[in-house]
Amino acid sequence: MSNDSKPATQVTIEKLRNGRWAFVLKRGSVVYPAHGQFASQIEAISAGQAALKALEAKR
């Protein structure tokens, strides 16, 4: 399987109803639920990037 046929993975950051931050992973058409309840947006971004890096390392 070439790299072109693998689904693109992306991380988005969302603010939850309780004012906390979470990240959402999307791979192709599959959306994984929000993870974490971070106090700041920066914490959510760094955790999301770490999760993305870990997923890409498993490929």
N, CA, C and O atoms as a Maestro MAE file, in Angstrom:
{
 s_m_m2io_version
 :::
 2.0.0
}

f_m_ct {
 s_m_title
 :::
 protein
 m_atom[236] {
  # First column is atom index #
  i_m_mmod_type
  r_m_x_coord
  r_m_y_coord
  r_m_z_coord
  i_m_residue_number
  s_m_chain_name
  s_m_pdb_residue_name
  s_m_pdb_atom_name
  i_m_atomic_number
  :::
  1 25 0.851 -1.176 0.000 1 A "MET " " N  " 7
  2 3 0.000 0.000 0.000 1 A "MET " " CA " 6
  3 2 0.893 1.233 0.000 1 A "MET " " C  " 6
  4 15 1.756 1.384 0.865 1 A "MET " " O  " 8
  5 25 0.685 2.100 -0.959 2 A "SER " " N  " 7
  6 3 1.501 3.310 -1.039 2 A "SER " " CA " 6
  7 2 0.984 4.368 -0.077 2 A "SER " " C  " 6
  8 15 -0.137 4.278 0.423 2 A "SER " " O  " 8
  9 25 1.808 5.358 0.170 3 A "ASN " " N  " 7
  10 3 1.424 6.445 1.069 3 A "ASN " " CA " 6
  11 2 0.266 7.265 0.529 3 A "ASN " " C  " 6
  12 15 -0.476 7.877 1.297 3 A "ASN " " O  " 8
  13 25 0.103 7.282 -0.804 4 A "ASP " " N  " 7
  14 3 -0.980 8.058 -1.404 4 A "ASP " " CA " 6
  15 2 -2.349 7.486 -1.090 4 A "ASP " " C  " 6
  16 15 -3.324 8.234 -1.019 4 A "ASP " " O  " 8
  17 25 -2.447 6.176 -0.900 5 A "SER " " N  " 7
  18 3 -3.752 5.557 -0.667 5 A "SER " " CA " 6
  19 2 -4.136 5.500 0.813 5 A "SER " " C  " 6
  20 15 -5.253 5.100 1.142 5 A "SER " " O  " 8
  21 25 -3.234 5.891 1.702 6 A "LYS " " N  " 7
  22 3 -3.558 5.906 3.133 6 A "LYS " " CA " 6
  23 2 -4.404 7.131 3.461 6 A "LYS " " C  " 6
  24 15 -4.156 8.211 2.926 6 A "LYS " " O  " 8
  25 25 -5.391 6.977 4.326 7 A "PRO " " N  " 7
  26 3 -6.233 8.136 4.658 7 A "PRO " " CA " 6
  27 2 -5.442 9.185 5.430 7 A "PRO " " C  " 6
  28 15 -4.570 8.855 6.234 7 A "PRO " " O  " 8
  29 25 -5.754 10.428 5.180 8 A "ALA " " N  " 7
  30 3 -5.098 11.533 5.883 8 A "ALA " " CA " 6
  31 2 -5.599 11.588 7.319 8 A "ALA " " C  " 6
  32 15 -6.787 11.397 7.579 8 A "ALA " " O  " 8
  33 25 -4.691 11.851 8.245 9 A "THR " " N  " 7
  34 3 -5.040 11.975 9.656 9 A "THR " " CA " 6
  35 2 -4.859 13.432 10.059 9 A "THR " " C  " 6
  36 15 -3.856 14.063 9.727 9 A "THR " " O  " 8
  37 25 -5.846 13.953 10.777 10 A "GLN " " N  " 7
  38 3 -5.736 15.331 11.242 10 A "GLN " " CA " 6
  39 2 -6.250 15.444 12.666 10 A "GLN " " C  " 6
  40 15 -7.043 14.629 13.136 10 A "GLN " " O  " 8
  41 25 -5.776 16.475 13.329 11 A "VAL " " N  " 7
  42 3 -6.172 16.754 14.705 11 A "VAL " " CA " 6
  43 2 -6.827 18.121 14.733 11 A "VAL " " C  " 6
  44 15 -6.288 19.087 14.192 11 A "VAL " " O  " 8
  45 25 -7.995 18.201 15.366 12 A "THR " " N  " 7
  46 3 -8.633 19.492 15.561 12 A "THR " " CA " 6
  47 2 -8.830 19.716 17.051 12 A "THR " " C  " 6
  48 15 -8.973 18.769 17.824 12 A "THR " " O  " 8
  49 25 -8.835 20.969 17.434 13 A "ILE " " N  " 7
  50 3 -8.984 21.353 18.837 13 A "ILE " " CA " 6
  51 2 -10.368 21.962 19.013 13 A "ILE " " C  " 6
  52 15 -10.798 22.792 18.212 13 A "ILE " " O  " 8
  53 25 -11.057 21.545 20.065 14 A "GLU " " N  " 7
  54 3 -12.404 22.048 20.327 14 A "GLU " " CA " 6
  55 2 -12.529 22.493 21.777 14 A "GLU " " C  " 6
  56 15 -11.907 21.924 22.673 14 A "GLU " " O  " 8
  57 25 -13.337 23.509 21.987 15 A "LYS " " N  " 7
  58 3 -13.642 23.955 23.342 15 A "LYS " " CA " 6
  59 2 -14.917 23.241 23.788 15 A "LYS " " C  " 6
  60 15 -15.933 23.275 23.094 15 A "LYS " " O  " 8
  61 25 -14.854 22.602 24.941 16 A "LEU " " N  " 7
  62 3 -15.994 21.855 25.459 16 A "LEU " " CA " 6
  63 2 -16.984 22.791 26.145 16 A "LEU " " C  " 6
  64 15 -16.679 23.957 26.395 16 A "LEU " " O  " 8
  65 25 -18.158 22.276 26.442 17 A "ARG " " N  " 7
  66 3 -19.196 23.089 27.083 17 A "ARG " " CA " 6
  67 2 -18.786 23.588 28.465 17 A "ARG " " C  " 6
  68 15 -19.228 24.649 28.906 17 A "ARG " " O  " 8
  69 25 -17.938 22.815 29.144 18 A "ASN " " N  " 7
  70 3 -17.527 23.204 30.485 18 A "ASN " " CA " 6
  71 2 -16.343 24.182 30.487 18 A "ASN " " C  " 6
  72 15 -15.799 24.503 31.544 18 A "ASN " " O  " 8
  73 25 -15.951 24.652 29.295 19 A "GLY " " N  " 7
  74 3 -14.871 25.626 29.204 19 A "GLY " " CA " 6
  75 2 -13.494 25.006 29.064 19 A "GLY " " C  " 6
  76 15 -12.509 25.730 28.915 19 A "GLY " " O  " 8
  77 25 -13.401 23.702 29.107 20 A "ARG " " N  " 7
  78 3 -12.117 23.012 28.951 20 A "ARG " " CA " 6
  79 2 -11.867 22.746 27.468 20 A "ARG " " C  " 6
  80 15 -12.755 22.948 26.640 20 A "ARG " " O  " 8
  81 25 -10.665 22.294 27.138 21 A "TRP " " N  " 7
  82 3 -10.262 22.044 25.762 21 A "TRP " " CA " 6
  83 2 -10.020 20.557 25.543 21 A "TRP " " C  " 6
  84 15 -9.617 19.848 26.464 21 A "TRP " " O  " 8
  85 25 -10.265 20.086 24.328 22 A "ALA " " N  " 7
  86 3 -10.041 18.690 23.967 22 A "ALA " " CA " 6
  87 2 -9.566 18.631 22.520 22 A "ALA " " C  " 6
  88 15 -9.713 19.597 21.770 22 A "ALA " " O  " 8
  89 25 -8.991 17.485 22.132 23 A "PHE " " N  " 7
  90 3 -8.615 17.308 20.740 23 A "PHE " " CA " 6
  91 2 -9.413 16.149 20.150 23 A "PHE " " C  " 6
  92 15 -9.780 15.204 20.849 23 A "PHE " " O  " 8
  93 25 -9.671 16.243 18.856 24 A "VAL " " N  " 7
  94 3 -10.425 15.238 18.123 24 A "VAL " " CA " 6
  95 2 -9.550 14.740 16.986 24 A "VAL " " C  " 6
  96 15 -9.000 15.536 16.225 24 A "VAL " " O  " 8
  97 25 -9.420 13.422 16.868 25 A "LEU " " N  " 7
  98 3 -8.652 12.833 15.779 25 A "LEU " " CA " 6
  99 2 -9.595 12.424 14.659 25 A "LEU " " C  " 6
  100 15 -10.657 11.852 14.906 25 A "LEU " " O  " 8
  101 25 -9.202 12.719 13.435 26 A "LYS " " N  " 7
  102 3 -9.979 12.308 12.269 26 A "LYS " " CA " 6
  103 2 -9.029 11.620 11.301 26 A "LYS " " C  " 6
  104 15 -8.014 12.189 10.898 26 A "LYS " " O  " 8
  105 25 -9.370 10.392 10.934 27 A "ARG " " N  " 7
  106 3 -8.555 9.636 9.987 27 A "ARG " " CA " 6
  107 2 -9.460 9.178 8.857 27 A "ARG " " C  " 6
  108 15 -10.302 8.298 9.036 27 A "ARG " " O  " 8
  109 25 -9.281 9.773 7.712 28 A "GLY " " N  " 7
  110 3 -10.164 9.487 6.584 28 A "GLY " " CA " 6
  111 2 -11.560 9.973 6.917 28 A "GLY " " C  " 6
  112 15 -11.760 11.153 7.208 28 A "GLY " " O  " 8
  113 25 -12.527 9.066 6.876 29 A "SER " " N  " 7
  114 3 -13.905 9.448 7.211 29 A "SER " " CA " 6
  115 2 -14.271 9.071 8.645 29 A "SER " " C  " 6
  116 15 -15.405 9.293 9.069 29 A "SER " " O  " 8
  117 25 -13.324 8.503 9.396 30 A "VAL " " N  " 7
  118 3 -13.568 8.080 10.777 30 A "VAL " " CA " 6
  119 2 -13.174 9.200 11.729 30 A "VAL " " C  " 6
  120 15 -12.057 9.715 11.669 30 A "VAL " " O  " 8
  121 25 -14.102 9.575 12.609 31 A "VAL " " N  " 7
  122 3 -13.837 10.617 13.605 31 A "VAL " " CA " 6
  123 2 -13.843 9.969 14.986 31 A "VAL " " C  " 6
  124 15 -14.841 9.386 15.409 31 A "VAL " " O  " 8
  125 25 -12.715 10.081 15.677 32 A "TYR " " N  " 7
  126 3 -12.618 9.555 17.029 32 A "TYR " " CA " 6
  127 2 -13.114 10.620 18.004 32 A "TYR " " C  " 6
  128 15 -12.891 11.808 17.768 32 A "TYR " " O  " 8
  129 25 -13.775 10.234 19.087 33 A "PRO " " N  " 7
  130 3 -14.348 11.231 19.999 33 A "PRO " " CA " 6
  131 2 -13.283 12.110 20.658 33 A "PRO " " C  " 6
  132 15 -12.093 11.795 20.651 33 A "PRO " " O  " 8
  133 25 -13.748 13.212 21.221 34 A "ALA " " N  " 7
  134 3 -12.857 14.161 21.877 34 A "ALA " " CA " 6
  135 2 -12.119 13.493 23.027 34 A "ALA " " C  " 6
  136 15 -12.696 12.712 23.784 34 A "ALA " " O  " 8
  137 25 -10.838 13.810 23.146 35 A "HIS " " N  " 7
  138 3 -9.999 13.250 24.203 35 A "HIS " " CA " 6
  139 2 -9.492 14.375 25.087 35 A "HIS " " C  " 6
  140 15 -9.087 15.431 24.601 35 A "HIS " " O  " 8
  141 25 -9.518 14.135 26.393 36 A "GLY " " N  " 7
  142 3 -8.901 15.046 27.338 36 A "GLY " " CA " 6
  143 2 -9.788 16.201 27.760 36 A "GLY " " C  " 6
  144 15 -10.760 16.555 27.092 36 A "GLY " " O  " 8
  145 25 -9.425 16.760 28.869 37 A "GLN " " N  " 7
  146 3 -10.054 17.971 29.374 37 A "GLN " " CA " 6
  147 2 -8.920 18.858 29.863 37 A "GLN " " C  " 6
  148 15 -8.563 18.857 31.041 37 A "GLN " " O  " 8
  149 25 -8.366 19.614 28.926 38 A "PHE " " N  " 7
  150 3 -7.197 20.418 29.204 38 A "PHE " " CA " 6
  151 2 -7.603 21.829 29.602 38 A "PHE " " C  " 6
  152 15 -8.604 22.359 29.118 38 A "PHE " " O  " 8
  153 25 -6.822 22.428 30.482 39 A "ALA " " N  " 7
  154 3 -7.129 23.761 30.989 39 A "ALA " " CA " 6
  155 2 -6.878 24.840 29.943 39 A "ALA " " C  " 6
  156 15 -7.550 25.871 29.938 39 A "ALA " " O  " 8
  157 25 -5.906 24.603 29.052 40 A "SER " " N  " 7
  158 3 -5.603 25.617 28.044 40 A "SER " " CA " 6
  159 2 -5.582 24.992 26.655 40 A "SER " " C  " 6
  160 15 -5.430 23.783 26.482 40 A "SER " " O  " 8
  161 25 -5.741 25.861 25.693 41 A "GLN " " N  " 7
  162 3 -5.738 25.420 24.309 41 A "GLN " " CA " 6
  163 2 -4.368 24.877 23.912 41 A "GLN " " C  " 6
  164 15 -4.282 23.926 23.135 41 A "GLN " " O  " 8
  165 25 -3.316 25.463 24.427 42 A "ILE " " N  " 7
  166 3 -1.953 25.025 24.120 42 A "ILE " " CA " 6
  167 2 -1.721 23.588 24.588 42 A "ILE " " C  " 6
  168 15 -1.095 22.802 23.878 42 A "ILE " " O  " 8
  169 25 -2.215 23.242 25.766 43 A "GLU " " N  " 7
  170 3 -2.080 21.871 26.268 43 A "GLU " " CA " 6
  171 2 -2.793 20.887 25.355 43 A "GLU " " C  " 6
  172 15 -2.271 19.805 25.081 43 A "GLU " " O  " 8
  173 25 -3.980 21.249 24.880 44 A "ALA " " N  " 7
  174 3 -4.738 20.374 23.986 44 A "ALA " " CA " 6
  175 2 -4.022 20.205 22.647 44 A "ALA " " C  " 6
  176 15 -4.003 19.112 22.083 44 A "ALA " " O  " 8
  177 25 -3.441 21.280 22.146 45 A "ILE " " N  " 7
  178 3 -2.709 21.210 20.884 45 A "ILE " " CA " 6
  179 2 -1.507 20.282 21.010 45 A "ILE " " C  " 6
  180 15 -1.276 19.440 20.143 45 A "ILE " " O  " 8
  181 25 -0.747 20.434 22.079 46 A "SER " " N  " 7
  182 3 0.447 19.595 22.231 46 A "SER " " CA " 6
  183 2 0.076 18.130 22.446 46 A "SER " " C  " 6
  184 15 0.759 17.244 21.932 46 A "SER " " O  " 8
  185 25 -0.987 17.862 23.192 47 A "ALA " " N  " 7
  186 3 -1.428 16.472 23.389 47 A "ALA " " CA " 6
  187 2 -1.942 15.882 22.082 47 A "ALA " " C  " 6
  188 15 -1.690 14.714 21.786 47 A "ALA " " O  " 8
  189 25 -2.654 16.674 21.306 48 A "GLY " " N  " 7
  190 3 -3.148 16.207 20.014 48 A "GLY " " CA " 6
  191 2 -2.024 15.908 19.048 48 A "GLY " " C  " 6
  192 15 -2.072 14.907 18.333 48 A "GLY " " O  " 8
  193 25 -1.015 16.755 19.014 49 A "GLN " " N  " 7
  194 3 0.133 16.520 18.146 49 A "GLN " " CA " 6
  195 2 0.910 15.273 18.576 49 A "GLN " " C  " 6
  196 15 1.402 14.524 17.732 49 A "GLN " " O  " 8
  197 25 1.020 15.051 19.889 50 A "ALA " " N  " 7
  198 3 1.698 13.848 20.388 50 A "ALA " " CA " 6
  199 2 0.916 12.597 19.997 50 A "ALA " " C  " 6
  200 15 1.514 11.587 19.624 50 A "ALA " " O  " 8
  201 25 -0.407 12.653 20.077 51 A "ALA " " N  " 7
  202 3 -1.238 11.508 19.681 51 A "ALA " " CA " 6
  203 2 -1.102 11.240 18.187 51 A "ALA " " C  " 6
  204 15 -1.016 10.085 17.769 51 A "ALA " " O  " 8
  205 25 -1.083 12.289 17.386 52 A "LEU " " N  " 7
  206 3 -0.923 12.146 15.939 52 A "LEU " " CA " 6
  207 2 0.431 11.527 15.605 52 A "LEU " " C  " 6
  208 15 0.523 10.644 14.752 52 A "LEU " " O  " 8
  209 25 1.464 11.987 16.269 53 A "LYS " " N  " 7
  210 3 2.808 11.458 16.048 53 A "LYS " " CA " 6
  211 2 2.877 9.975 16.418 53 A "LYS " " C  " 6
  212 15 3.511 9.188 15.715 53 A "LYS " " O  " 8
  213 25 2.227 9.596 17.520 54 A "ALA " " N  " 7
  214 3 2.211 8.197 17.950 54 A "ALA " " CA " 6
  215 2 1.461 7.324 16.933 54 A "ALA " " C  " 6
  216 15 1.892 6.209 16.638 54 A "ALA " " O  " 8
  217 25 0.353 7.824 16.404 55 A "LEU " " N  " 7
  218 3 -0.395 7.071 15.397 55 A "LEU " " CA " 6
  219 2 0.418 6.883 14.122 55 A "LEU " " C  " 6
  220 15 0.421 5.801 13.537 55 A "LEU " " O  " 8
  221 25 1.101 7.928 13.697 56 A "GLU " " N  " 7
  222 3 1.890 7.827 12.480 56 A "GLU " " CA " 6
  223 2 3.101 6.924 12.650 56 A "GLU " " C  " 6
  224 15 3.568 6.334 11.676 56 A "GLU " " O  " 8
  225 25 3.611 6.806 13.853 57 A "ALA " " N  " 7
  226 3 4.739 5.920 14.123 57 A "ALA " " CA " 6
  227 2 4.331 4.457 14.033 57 A "ALA " " C  " 6
  228 15 5.162 3.600 13.734 57 A "ALA " " O  " 8
  229 25 3.054 4.162 14.289 58 A "LYS " " N  " 7
  230 3 2.562 2.788 14.238 58 A "LYS " " CA " 6
  231 2 2.341 2.293 12.810 58 A "LYS " " C  " 6
  232 15 2.230 1.086 12.592 58 A "LYS " " O  " 8
  233 25 2.274 3.197 11.838 59 A "ARG " " N  " 7
  234 3 1.996 2.800 10.450 59 A "ARG " " CA " 6
  235 2 3.077 1.970 9.880 59 A "ARG " " C  " 6
  236 15 2.994 1.557 8.723 59 A "ARG " " O  " 8
  :::
 }
 m_bond[235] {
  # First column is bond index #
  i_m_from
  i_m_to
  i_m_order
  :::
  1 1 2 1
  2 2 3 1
  3 3 4 2
  4 3 5 1
  5 5 6 1
  6 6 7 1
  7 7 8 2
  8 7 9 1
  9 9 10 1
  10 10 11 1
  11 11 12 2
  12 11 13 1
  13 13 14 1
  14 14 15 1
  15 15 16 2
  16 15 17 1
  17 17 18 1
  18 18 19 1
  19 19 20 2
  20 19 21 1
  21 21 22 1
  22 22 23 1
  23 23 24 2
  24 23 25 1
  25 25 26 1
  26 26 27 1
  27 27 28 2
  28 27 29 1
  29 29 30 1
  30 30 31 1
  31 31 32 2
  32 31 33 1
  33 33 34 1
  34 34 35 1
  35 35 36 2
  36 35 37 1
  37 37 38 1
  38 38 39 1
  39 39 40 2
  40 39 41 1
  41 41 42 1
  42 42 43 1
  43 43 44 2
  44 43 45 1
  45 45 46 1
  46 46 47 1
  47 47 48 2
  48 47 49 1
  49 49 50 1
  50 50 51 1
  51 51 52 2
  52 51 53 1
  53 53 54 1
  54 54 55 1
  55 55 56 2
  56 55 57 1
  57 57 58 1
  58 58 59 1
  59 59 60 2
  60 59 61 1
  61 61 62 1
  62 62 63 1
  63 63 64 2
  64 63 65 1
  65 65 66 1
  66 66 67 1
  67 67 68 2
  68 67 69 1
  69 69 70 1
  70 70 71 1
  71 71 72 2
  72 71 73 1
  73 73 74 1
  74 74 75 1
  75 75 76 2
  76 75 77 1
  77 77 78 1
  78 78 79 1
  79 79 80 2
  80 79 81 1
  81 81 82 1
  82 82 83 1
  83 83 84 2
  84 83 85 1
  85 85 86 1
  86 86 87 1
  87 87 88 2
  88 87 89 1
  89 89 90 1
  90 90 91 1
  91 91 92 2
  92 91 93 1
  93 93 94 1
  94 94 95 1
  95 95 96 2
  96 95 97 1
  97 97 98 1
  98 98 99 1
  99 99 100 2
  100 99 101 1
  101 101 102 1
  102 102 103 1
  103 103 104 2
  104 103 105 1
  105 105 106 1
  106 106 107 1
  107 107 108 2
  108 107 109 1
  109 109 110 1
  110 110 111 1
  111 111 112 2
  112 111 113 1
  113 113 114 1
  114 114 115 1
  115 115 116 2
  116 115 117 1
  117 117 118 1
  118 118 119 1
  119 119 120 2
  120 119 121 1
  121 121 122 1
  122 122 123 1
  123 123 124 2
  124 123 125 1
  125 125 126 1
  126 126 127 1
  127 127 128 2
  128 127 129 1
  129 129 130 1
  130 130 131 1
  131 131 132 2
  132 131 133 1
  133 133 134 1
  134 134 135 1
  135 135 136 2
  136 135 137 1
  137 137 138 1
  138 138 139 1
  139 139 140 2
  140 139 141 1
  141 141 142 1
  142 142 143 1
  143 143 144 2
  144 143 145 1
  145 145 146 1
  146 146 147 1
  147 147 148 2
  148 147 149 1
  149 149 150 1
  150 150 151 1
  151 151 152 2
  152 151 153 1
  153 153 154 1
  154 154 155 1
  155 155 156 2
  156 155 157 1
  157 157 158 1
  158 158 159 1
  159 159 160 2
  160 159 161 1
  161 161 162 1
  162 162 163 1
  163 163 164 2
  164 163 165 1
  165 165 166 1
  166 166 167 1
  167 167 168 2
  168 167 169 1
  169 169 170 1
  170 170 171 1
  171 171 172 2
  172 171 173 1
  173 173 174 1
  174 174 175 1
  175 175 176 2
  176 175 177 1
  177 177 178 1
  178 178 179 1
  179 179 180 2
  180 179 181 1
  181 181 182 1
  182 182 183 1
  183 183 184 2
  184 183 185 1
  185 185 186 1
  186 186 187 1
  187 187 188 2
  188 187 189 1
  189 189 190 1
  190 190 191 1
  191 191 192 2
  192 191 193 1
  193 193 194 1
  194 194 195 1
  195 195 196 2
  196 195 197 1
  197 197 198 1
  198 198 199 1
  199 199 200 2
  200 199 201 1
  201 201 202 1
  202 202 203 1
  203 203 204 2
  204 203 205 1
  205 205 206 1
  206 206 207 1
  207 207 208 2
  208 207 209 1
  209 209 210 1
  210 210 211 1
  211 211 212 2
  212 211 213 1
  213 213 214 1
  214 214 215 1
  215 215 216 2
  216 215 217 1
  217 217 218 1
  218 218 219 1
  219 219 220 2
  220 219 221 1
  221 221 222 1
  222 222 223 1
  223 223 224 2
  224 223 225 1
  225 225 226 1
  226 226 227 1
  227 227 228 2
  228 227 229 1
  229 229 230 1
  230 230 231 1
  231 231 232 2
  232 231 233 1
  233 233 234 1
  234 234 235 1
  235 235 236 2
  :::
 }
}
